[in-house]
């Protein structure tokens, strides 16, 4: 979705235009934005594609050739969009699927060859940090926050205030990983759901010592934003309907109970945002529900922002020195 374009950068250097791309397990996300001297982010364009780069990585250890080709096609498309805005800085990051793939070096080389992009592989801790910075940049009045990013291959949980990260962790559960590992039926059988919940609970135990008291829960990424669309009964994506939308745990639990009994073909018909996500949505909502229940969060604020917003801030901060 494009928005009116602003100046690339003021002569005095207090505003810069940045493009950032998040190559995830399921999605490839683009942000083109202006960042000002206060760290304010004005999006000029944002796009989402779902090439499912990480499909099968957990089992094979490598990025599948077909998934690589789909992702390269998206990145070539994004190259054209970025060039039209003439950004001062372009940041391209790979997260869970890329950092775990045995053939990641070949993938990075092909991206460079076909698009000119240099892919930076973020560690799980770095991903959690910059996702947090991006998420809190869009929620005013936050004193203490817990940011949850449910990705395709991993889930990041980060606790902090507006300027300082207190605790962060990357967990080895994501909606694609969980689906591929446990769900053999569509919809998943009761026993399959039970095994998935056990593994999620084991991973969440790693955050046992985190201080979640008095923090506001903020959720980012596709599972959370798609869930907000479903909760409002919307058939089409509407970013204005997402910004700081509040989701209650009883609504999340109700949606999970509905989704777990529906085949992916029926889930796909609920809204256009389910395209490319219908088969992994149940697993994503399962992870979110377990996080909120275990750590006693009753509500969650939905943020359309994430790691690409954080990386835009990083680009500005590095230039500002």
C-alpha positions as CSV (number, residue, x, y, z in Angstrom):
1,X,0.0,0.0,0.0
2,X,1.6,3.2,-1.1
3,X,1.2,6.6,0.5
4,X,2.1,10.1,-0.7
5,X,5.8,10.5,-1.1
6,X,7.7,13.1,0.9
7,X,11.2,14.5,0.4
8,X,14.1,12.0,0.5
9,X,16.0,14.1,3.0
10,X,16.2,17.7,4.1
11,X,19.4,19.6,3.3
12,X,20.2,19.9,7.0
13,X,20.0,16.1,7.3
14,X,17.3,16.0,10.0
15,X,15.1,13.6,8.0
16,X,16.2,10.6,6.0
17,X,14.3,8.2,3.8
18,X,15.0,4.5,4.6
19,X,13.9,1.3,2.9
20,X,13.9,-1.9,5.0
21,X,13.0,-5.5,4.0
22,X,12.3,-8.3,6.5
23,X,12.8,-11.7,4.9
24,X,10.9,-14.1,7.2
25,X,10.0,-17.7,7.2
26,X,6.5,-17.1,5.8
27,X,6.5,-13.4,4.6
28,X,8.7,-10.9,3.0
29,X,7.8,-7.4,4.2
30,X,8.8,-4.0,2.8
31,X,8.8,-0.6,4.5
32,X,9.8,2.7,2.8
33,X,9.7,5.5,5.4
34,X,11.0,8.9,6.5
35,X,12.6,9.0,9.9
36,X,12.9,12.3,11.6
37,X,15.3,13.6,14.3
38,X,12.9,12.5,17.1
39,X,12.8,8.9,15.8
40,X,9.4,9.4,14.4
41,X,8.6,7.1,11.4
42,X,6.3,8.2,8.5
43,X,5.6,5.3,6.2
44,X,5.7,6.1,2.5
45,X,5.0,2.6,1.3
46,X,4.6,-0.8,2.9
47,X,4.1,-4.2,1.2
48,X,3.6,-7.8,2.1
49,X,4.2,-10.9,0.1
50,X,4.0,-14.5,1.3
51,X,6.5,-16.7,-0.7
52,X,6.9,-19.1,2.3
53,X,10.7,-19.1,2.0
54,X,11.1,-21.3,5.1
55,X,8.7,-24.1,4.0
56,X,10.4,-27.4,4.8
57,X,13.6,-25.9,6.3
58,X,13.1,-27.5,9.7
59,X,12.9,-31.0,8.1
60,X,15.5,-30.6,5.3
61,X,17.9,-28.0,6.7
62,X,17.9,-26.1,3.4
63,X,15.9,-23.5,1.6
64,X,13.9,-25.3,-1.2
65,X,14.7,-24.1,-4.7
66,X,11.1,-23.3,-5.5
67,X,10.8,-21.2,-2.3
68,X,14.0,-19.4,-3.2
69,X,12.7,-18.5,-6.7
70,X,9.5,-17.2,-5.2
71,X,11.4,-15.0,-2.8
72,X,13.8,-13.7,-5.4
73,X,10.8,-12.7,-7.5
74,X,9.4,-10.7,-4.6
75,X,12.8,-9.0,-3.9
76,X,13.1,-8.0,-7.6
77,X,9.7,-6.4,-7.4
78,X,10.7,-4.6,-4.2
79,X,13.9,-3.4,-5.8
80,X,11.8,-1.5,-8.4
81,X,9.5,0.0,-5.7
82,X,12.5,1.1,-3.7
83,X,14.3,2.7,-6.6
84,X,11.3,4.9,-7.2
85,X,11.8,6.5,-3.8
86,X,15.6,7.0,-3.9
87,X,16.2,6.2,-0.2
88,X,19.4,7.2,1.5
89,X,19.7,3.7,3.1
90,X,18.4,0.3,2.3
91,X,18.5,-2.5,4.9
92,X,17.6,-6.1,4.1
93,X,17.5,-8.7,6.9
94,X,17.0,-12.4,7.0
95,X,15.5,-14.0,10.2
96,X,14.8,-17.5,11.3
97,X,14.6,-19.4,8.0
98,X,17.7,-17.8,6.5
99,X,19.8,-18.1,9.6
100,X,19.0,-21.8,10.0
101,X,19.4,-22.9,6.4
102,X,22.5,-24.8,5.4
103,X,22.4,-23.1,1.9
104,X,22.0,-19.6,3.2
105,X,25.3,-18.5,1.7
106,X,24.1,-19.5,-1.8
107,X,20.8,-17.7,-1.2
108,X,22.5,-14.5,-0.1
109,X,24.7,-14.6,-3.1
110,X,21.8,-15.0,-5.4
111,X,19.9,-12.1,-3.8
112,X,23.0,-9.9,-4.3
113,X,23.4,-11.0,-7.9
114,X,19.8,-10.4,-8.9
115,X,18.8,-7.3,-6.8
116,X,22.0,-5.7,-5.5
117,X,20.7,-6.2,-1.9
118,X,23.1,-7.2,0.8
119,X,21.3,-9.5,3.2
120,X,22.1,-9.2,6.9
121,X,21.3,-12.2,9.0
122,X,19.9,-11.2,12.3
123,X,20.4,-13.4,15.3
124,X,17.3,-14.3,17.4
125,X,18.3,-11.7,20.0
126,X,18.9,-9.0,17.4
127,X,15.5,-9.8,15.9
128,X,13.8,-9.5,19.3
129,X,15.6,-6.2,20.0
130,X,14.8,-4.4,16.8
131,X,11.2,-5.7,16.7
132,X,10.7,-4.2,20.1
133,X,12.1,-0.9,19.0
134,X,9.9,-0.8,16.0
135,X,6.7,-1.9,17.9
136,X,7.0,0.6,20.7
137,X,7.6,3.5,18.3
138,X,4.0,3.3,17.2
139,X,2.3,3.0,20.6
140,X,2.1,6.3,22.6
141,X,2.2,6.6,26.4
142,X,4.0,3.3,27.0
143,X,6.0,3.1,30.2
144,X,6.7,-0.6,30.2
145,X,6.0,-3.0,27.4
146,X,6.2,-6.7,26.5
147,X,6.5,-7.2,22.7
148,X,5.6,-10.6,21.2
149,X,6.6,-11.4,17.6
150,X,5.2,-14.7,16.4
151,X,7.0,-15.5,13.2
152,X,7.1,-18.6,11.0
153,X,10.1,-20.2,12.5
154,X,10.6,-18.5,15.9
155,X,8.8,-16.3,18.4
156,X,10.5,-13.4,20.1
157,X,9.5,-12.0,23.5
158,X,11.0,-8.7,24.7
159,X,10.4,-6.7,27.8
160,X,11.5,-3.1,28.4
161,X,10.5,0.6,28.4
162,X,10.6,3.2,25.6
163,X,14.4,3.4,25.5
164,X,15.8,0.3,27.3
165,X,15.5,-3.4,26.7
166,X,15.4,-5.3,30.0
167,X,14.9,-8.9,28.9
168,X,14.6,-10.6,25.6
169,X,14.5,-14.2,24.2
170,X,14.0,-16.0,20.9
171,X,12.0,-19.2,21.2
172,X,12.2,-22.1,18.7
173,X,8.4,-22.1,18.0
174,X,6.7,-20.4,15.1
175,X,3.5,-20.9,13.1
176,X,5.2,-22.6,10.2
177,X,7.6,-24.7,12.3
178,X,4.8,-25.9,14.6
179,X,2.4,-26.7,11.7
180,X,5.1,-28.7,9.8
181,X,6.2,-30.6,12.9
182,X,2.9,-31.6,14.4
183,X,-0.1,-31.1,12.2
184,X,-0.7,-34.1,10.0
185,X,-4.4,-33.6,9.6
186,X,-6.4,-30.6,8.3
187,X,-7.9,-29.6,10.7
188,X,-5.3,-30.9,13.2
189,X,-6.3,-33.8,15.4
190,X,-6.8,-33.3,19.2
191,X,-3.6,-35.2,19.9
192,X,-1.6,-33.1,17.5
193,X,-2.8,-29.9,19.2
194,X,-1.9,-31.4,22.5
195,X,1.7,-32.2,21.5
196,X,2.1,-28.7,20.0
197,X,0.9,-27.1,23.2
198,X,3.4,-29.2,25.2
199,X,6.3,-28.0,23.1
200,X,5.1,-24.4,23.3
201,X,4.9,-24.6,27.0
202,X,8.4,-26.1,27.2
203,X,9.7,-23.1,25.2
204,X,7.8,-20.6,27.3
205,X,9.4,-22.0,30.4
206,X,12.6,-20.5,29.2
207,X,11.1,-17.0,30.0
208,X,10.1,-18.0,33.5
209,X,12.2,-15.4,35.2
210,X,10.9,-12.5,33.0
211,X,9.3,-9.5,34.8
212,X,6.0,-9.0,33.0
213,X,4.4,-7.1,35.9
214,X,2.7,-3.8,34.9
215,X,3.7,-4.1,31.3
216,X,1.5,-3.5,28.2
217,X,1.5,-6.5,25.8
218,X,2.1,-5.5,22.2
219,X,1.8,-8.0,19.4
220,X,3.3,-7.7,16.0
221,X,3.6,-9.8,12.7
222,X,1.1,-11.7,10.6
223,X,-0.6,-13.9,13.1
224,X,-1.5,-11.0,15.3
225,X,-2.5,-8.6,12.6
226,X,-4.6,-11.3,10.8
227,X,-6.3,-12.2,14.0
228,X,-7.3,-8.5,14.5
229,X,-8.8,-8.5,11.0
230,X,-10.8,-11.7,11.8
231,X,-11.9,-10.3,15.2
232,X,-13.4,-7.3,13.4
233,X,-15.0,-9.5,10.8
234,X,-13.2,-7.7,7.9
235,X,-13.0,-9.4,4.6
236,X,-10.1,-7.2,3.4
237,X,-6.8,-5.9,4.8
238,X,-7.2,-2.4,6.4
239,X,-4.1,-1.1,8.1
240,X,-6.1,1.7,9.8
241,X,-8.2,-1.0,11.5
242,X,-5.1,-2.6,12.9
243,X,-3.2,0.3,14.5
244,X,-3.3,-0.1,18.3
245,X,-6.4,-2.4,18.1
246,X,-7.0,-4.1,21.4
247,X,-7.6,-7.9,21.5
248,X,-8.9,-9.6,24.6
249,X,-7.8,-13.1,25.6
250,X,-11.4,-14.3,25.7
251,X,-11.8,-13.3,22.0
252,X,-8.4,-14.9,21.1
253,X,-9.5,-18.1,22.9
254,X,-12.8,-18.1,21.1
255,X,-11.2,-17.6,17.7
256,X,-8.7,-20.3,18.4
257,X,-11.5,-22.8,19.3
258,X,-13.2,-21.9,16.0
259,X,-10.0,-22.1,13.8
260,X,-8.8,-25.4,15.3
261,X,-11.9,-27.2,14.0
262,X,-11.8,-25.7,10.5
263,X,-9.9,-27.1,7.5
264,X,-7.5,-24.6,6.0
265,X,-9.8,-24.2,2.9
266,X,-12.6,-22.8,5.2
267,X,-10.1,-20.6,7.1
268,X,-9.0,-19.1,3.7
269,X,-12.6,-18.0,3.0
270,X,-12.8,-16.0,6.2
271,X,-10.8,-13.0,4.8
272,X,-8.4,-12.2,2.1
273,X,-5.7,-11.8,4.7
274,X,-5.8,-15.6,5.1
275,X,-4.4,-16.2,1.7
276,X,-1.0,-17.8,2.1
277,X,-1.6,-18.1,5.9
278,X,-4.7,-20.2,6.3
279,X,-2.8,-23.5,6.9
280,X,-0.5,-22.0,9.6
281,X,-3.0,-19.7,11.3
282,X,-4.2,-22.2,13.9
283,X,-0.6,-22.8,15.1
284,X,0.1,-19.1,15.3
285,X,-3.0,-18.4,17.4
286,X,-2.2,-21.3,19.6
287,X,1.2,-19.8,20.4
288,X,-0.3,-16.4,21.2
289,X,-3.0,-17.9,23.4
290,X,-0.5,-19.9,25.4
291,X,1.7,-16.8,25.9
292,X,-1.1,-14.7,27.2
293,X,-2.5,-17.5,29.5
294,X,0.9,-18.4,30.9
295,X,2.0,-14.9,31.7
296,X,-1.5,-13.6,32.7
297,X,-2.1,-11.0,30.0
298,X,-5.7,-10.2,29.6
299,X,-5.4,-7.8,26.6
300,X,-3.0,-7.2,23.8
301,X,-2.4,-4.1,21.6
302,X,-1.9,-4.9,18.0
303,X,0.9,-3.1,16.2
304,X,1.4,-3.1,12.4
305,X,5.1,-2.3,13.1
306,X,7.9,-4.8,13.6
307,X,11.6,-5.5,12.8
308,X,11.6,-3.5,9.6
309,X,10.5,-0.4,11.6
310,X,13.2,-1.0,14.1
311,X,15.8,-1.4,11.4
312,X,14.7,2.0,9.9
313,X,15.4,3.5,13.3
314,X,18.8,1.8,13.4
315,X,19.7,3.3,10.1
316,X,18.8,6.8,11.2
317,X,20.7,6.4,14.6
318,X,23.8,5.1,12.8
319,X,23.8,8.1,10.5
320,X,23.1,10.5,13.4
321,X,26.1,9.1,15.2
